[in-house]
Amino acid sequence: MGKFWTFVTQVHSVSGPVVTLLYPLYASVVAIESTEKLDDEQWLAYWIIYSFLTLMEMVLQPALEWLPIWYDVKLMFVAWLVLPQFKGAAFLYERYVREQIRKYRGVRDQPHHTSPTVNKGKHKFMDIITPKKGEHEAY
């Protein structure tokens, strides 16, 4: 029984990096090399959501240490994001992230009817992170 439990523990500790990093890395490279746009969107959405999850995990680390099942829950959530049967990353991006981006981008693109100091910081930040026409080319 001891050897079996050691094997299960080793598989469990290796599965995290494989599911969260190695397979998405491989799939992202394959998506970049393909001519389809749909797989590019899936993997870009995955990296956006995974980055957000990692940032939130770093901020909430003291609280998450008290949840013994956090690693398992995170692993199942990331598997849902990654697996092509579910395409969870594309679903979350379409359902929630895109809506927020359109909301903030729409505010920025509309003429302002309030004083120029209102939301100045938000618009300045969006101007910095949003590429202008002609600036978004990779080469």
Buried (B, 14 or more C-beta within 10 A) or exposed (E): EEEEEEEEEEEEEEEBEEBBEEBBEEBBEEBEEEEEEEBBBBBBBBEBBBEEBEEEEEEEEEEBEEEEEBEEEBBEBBBBBBEEEEBBBBBBBEEEBEEEBEEBEEEBEEEEEEEEEEBEEEBEEBEEEBEEEEEEEEE
